[in-house]
Amino acid sequence: MSAPVAVPRLSINRWTCRTTPLQDLLEACVAEGIGGIGLWRQDVAEIGLDALRRRVDDAGLAVTSLCRGGFFTAADPTDRAAALEDNRRAIDEAVGLGTDVLVLVVGGLTREDKDLVAARERVVENITALAPHAEQAGVRLAIEPMHPIFAADRGVVSTTAQALDIAEAVGSAAVGAIVDTYHVWWDPQLAASVARAGESGRLMGYQVCDWNLPLAAETLHSRGYMGDGFVDFPAVTRLVAGAGYTGPIEVEIFNEDVWATPVDDAVRIVRERFEQLVLPSA
């Protein structure tokens, strides 16, 4: 059997096939000509850093990002110190896996502390404290804006503009933003914000999946294959390309039906939809 034709720039995020054993996913990626994979820290904890790196290297794949660092919003000093230490470990894990992108989910609120402005200020303070370690390690901290429905529990940063404001307030070239279509497709300021990210050298990644309706009971699992929902992938991809981004494009889907699909079928669909809806505009 001839080797598959490689798909330029396509990477598949581990969480797209979350319930599949990692080795099976790696083999499915190789079979479909997918050259990159975005890993999660749960993989590091389960397999071990060195063993995980060997598996990916043996498969011939590149690690395009590590998810996730962040959760910077705790007001308690002990919790803050613990979060910073955990993020330093995440930076070191990224280095060990050979990627220079650590995705940051900044954290949400608590029922006891509902001060949104203060939570965002703590995000700035804590990323500022973390940035020197990232700079020294050669790792970029990619803030992921999250859809506003997740502001309470996961991410008090909702737009690309807010992520860039934080990066500029930190003042480190190691801090920027990642564009995830699921979270930012709705933003009326997206075009200006993506252009700003490109101009400032702070556009650090591009992730794609669709926004499906009806929303799942676990809203975060409402992501879908490109083309199944409401995202205009050619339009968003043209914005990202126009901003000068030429790096890997990760497909990151959280969907229980996708997880239940045999991995070979899921990865094949990812490739087909990517080639149809994303790659022509990239």
MIZASE-760197 format. One record per residue (C-alpha): residue in three letters; x negated, y, z. Coordinates in steps of 0.001 Angstrom, whole numbers, padded with zeros to 6 digits, always signed. Example, Ala and Ser with C-alpha at 12.3 -4.5 7.8 and 13.67 -1.06 7.14 Angstrom:
BEGIN
Ala-012300-004500+007800
Ser-013670-001060+007140
END
This chain:
BEGIN
Met+000000+000000+000000
Ser-001358+003416-000931
Ala-001937+006017+001747
Pro+000891+008538+002193
Val+000503+011990+000742
Ala-000360+014338+003573
Val+002161+017076+004365
Pro+000364+020414+004704
Arg+000579+022051+008148
Leu+003248+019710+009540
Ser+002909+018720+013182
Ile+005439+016833+015251
Asn+005942+017688+018876
Arg+005876+014738+021237
Trp+009271+015669+022662
Thr+010906+015138+019274
Cys+010480+011417+019949
Arg+010396+011716+023714
Thr+011550+008175+024531
Thr+009268+006486+021998
Pro+005976+005031+023257
Leu+003221+007395+022224
Gln+001311+004816+020198
Asp+004409+004084+018118
Leu+004838+007798+017426
Leu+001206+008183+016390
Glu+001531+005289+013977
Ala+004754+006704+012529
Cys+003062+010062+011967
Val+000169+008421+010139
Ala+002600+006439+007989
Glu+004382+009651+006936
Gly+001247+011700+006290
Ile+001760+013969+009304
Gly-001598+015230+010539
Gly-000774+016972+013795
Ile+000933+016362+017104
Gly+001908+018661+019956
Leu+001432+016940+023301
Trp+002922+017409+026742
Arg+001231+017277+030108
Gln+003401+014312+031022
Asp+001394+012360+028429
Val-001804+013353+030222
Ala-000387+012245+033570
Glu+000844+008938+032175
Ile-002093+007912+029994
Gly-005028+009888+031348
Leu-006817+012749+029631
Asp-009718+010839+028099
Ala-007611+007858+027022
Leu-005021+010169+025463
Arg-007681+012031+023501
Arg-009090+008723+022227
Arg-005678+007550+021032
Val-005040+010719+019082
Asp-008547+010780+017645
Asp-008324+007121+016632
Ala-005089+007904+014773
Gly-006811+010761+012949
Leu-004373+013386+014230
Ala-005095+016876+015507
Val-003551+018148+018740
Thr-001851+021383+017743
Ser-000664+022501+021185
Leu-000225+021420+024779
Cys+003038+022028+026585
Arg+003445+023335+029086
Gly+001977+025839+031452
Gly+003823+028694+033092
Phe+006476+028941+035819
Phe+005027+032144+037183
Thr+008089+033688+038827
Ala+007885+032396+042407
Ala+007664+035184+044971
Asp+006195+033057+047773
Pro+002369+033476+047891
Thr+001782+029775+048489
Asp+003954+028842+045511
Arg+002217+031448+043391
Ala-001219+030084+044271
Ala-000084+026552+043469
Ala+001286+027665+040087
Leu-001958+029392+039165
Glu-003998+026348+040123
Asp-001727+024092+038089
Asn-002074+026389+035089
Arg-005853+026327+035374
Arg-005644+022536+035222
Ala-003409+022837+032161
Ile-006021+025008+030439
Asp-008687+022419+031196
Glu-006427+019669+029847
Ala-005957+021614+026618
Val-009732+021796+026244
Gly-010008+018065+026899
Leu-007443+017340+024182
Gly-009150+019570+021643
Thr-006436+022185+021284
Asp-006757+025906+021882
Val-003016+026568+022377
Leu-001298+026195+025747
Val+002415+026952+025538
Leu+003755+028947+028503
Val+007349+028670+029719
Val+007313+031544+032153
Gly+009947+030371+034660
Gly+013364+031494+035790
Leu+015093+032759+038895
Thr+016298+031179+042107
Arg+019674+031562+043771
Glu+017937+033325+046641
Asp+015911+035764+044536
Lys+017877+037175+041628
Asp+015685+040207+040937
Leu+015055+039794+037209
Val+012824+042848+036923
Ala+010595+041661+039763
Ala+010403+038166+038273
Arg+009138+039580+034997
Glu+006603+041716+036847
Arg+005274+038577+038547
Val+004892+036957+035136
Val+002600+039805+034106
Glu+000638+039644+037370
Asn+000124+035907+037241
Ile-000835+035709+033574
Thr-003288+038526+034242
Ala-004819+036413+037001
Leu-004949+033376+034706
Ala-006296+035038+031567
Pro-010019+035055+032516
His-009981+031271+032910
Ala-008329+030928+029494
Glu-010828+033302+027894
Gln-013759+031370+029326
Ala-012285+028077+028127
Gly-011427+029345+024644
Val-007730+028604+025121
Arg-004917+030870+023954
Leu-001894+031349+026210
Ala+001175+031343+023970
Ile+004203+032770+025776
Glu+007387+031104+024540
Pro+010423+033384+024586
Met+013511+031374+025460
His+017109+031942+024449
Pro+018871+034153+027025
Ile+021038+031248+028195
Phe+017883+029868+029836
Ala+016879+033050+031661
Ala+018252+031802+034978
Asp+016404+028518+035196
Arg+013559+028400+032682
Gly+012474+031630+031063
Val+013022+035245+032057
Val+011347+036262+028795
Ser+014007+036124+026081
Thr+012561+037861+023036
Thr+009342+037937+021077
Ala+009082+041654+021823
Gln+009182+040958+025566
Ala+006463+038320+025183
Leu+004286+040788+023291
Asp+004920+043496+025907
Ile+003599+041102+028535
Ala+000590+040136+026430
Glu-000300+043775+025878
Ala+000164+044580+029566
Val-002218+041750+030436
Gly-004688+043195+027973
Ser-006366+039934+026994
Ala-006785+038707+023416
Ala-006176+035215+024809
Val-002481+035994+025447
Gly+000210+036106+022788
Ala+003492+034581+021683
Ile+004789+031479+019975
Val+007856+031672+017740
Asp+010366+028857+018261
Thr+013364+029060+015947
Tyr+015674+027467+018510
His+015080+030288+020940
Val+014714+033395+018765
Trp+016735+032867+015562
Trp+019495+035153+016854
Asp+017250+038151+017710
Pro+018109+041229+015603
Gln+014584+042574+016229
Leu+012836+039367+015175
Ala+011416+040705+011905
Ala+009791+043701+013590
Ser+008531+041606+016489
Val+006962+038909+014310
Ala+005252+041585+012224
Arg+003982+043200+015411
Ala+002642+039852+016618
Gly+000768+039378+013372
Glu-000663+042875+013349
Ser-001939+042513+016900
Gly-003392+039047+016390
Arg-001010+037601+018965
Leu+001040+035190+016826
Met-000209+031906+018236
Gly+002194+029284+016939
Tyr+005367+028452+015065
Gln+007837+025765+016156
Val+010956+024772+014255
Cys+014204+022971+014913
Asp+017861+023851+014445
Trp+020518+025329+016732
Asn+023371+022819+016835
Leu+027011+023186+017819
Pro+028827+022102+019841
Leu+026292+022630+022595
Ala+025296+019481+024420
Ala+026154+018992+028093
Glu+022432+019569+028707
Thr+022158+022721+026622
Leu+018445+022327+026009
His+019265+019140+024074
Ser+021265+021031+021441
Arg+018267+021211+019123
Gly+018583+019423+015816
Tyr+016860+018442+012611
Met+016316+021425+010341
Gly+019427+021849+008243
Asp+021879+020415+010777
Gly+022752+023732+012419
Phe+022681+027491+011963
Val+019040+028583+011596
Asp+017949+030165+008312
Phe+014564+028444+008063
Pro+013384+030014+004799
Ala+014081+033501+006175
Val+012331+032970+009517
Thr+009437+031142+007889
Arg+008922+034015+005453
Leu+008673+036387+008420
Val+006032+034206+010043
Ala+004108+033789+006793
Gly+004330+037505+006117
Ala+002749+038153+009516
Gly-000300+036213+008360
Tyr+000276+032975+010246
Thr-001391+030042+008486
Gly-001645+027548+011337
Pro+000221+024317+012070
Ile+004009+024278+012199
Glu+005432+022018+014885
Val+008818+020365+014702
Glu+010112+020288+018287
Ile+013548+018725+018749
Phe+015261+017867+022042
Asn+018263+015767+021080
Glu+019514+012533+022579
Asp+020737+011200+019226
Val+017314+011838+017713
Trp+015672+010085+020654
Ala+017924+007080+020043
Thr+016936+006912+016365
Pro+014180+004421+015424
Val+010957+006382+015357
Asp+010115+005595+011735
Asp+013487+006960+010631
Ala+013263+010067+012830
Val+009781+010950+011616
Arg+010802+010385+007986
Ile+013757+012755+008395
Val+011489+015342+010021
Arg+009144+015175+007055
Glu+011939+015395+004484
Arg+013633+018371+006149
Phe+010308+020144+006631
Glu+009436+019746+002959
Gln+012891+020955+001914
Leu+013492+023877+004266
Val+010234+025089+005806
Leu+007169+024326+003704
Pro+008304+026135+000512
Ser+008448+029446+002436
Ala+005290+028903+004481
END
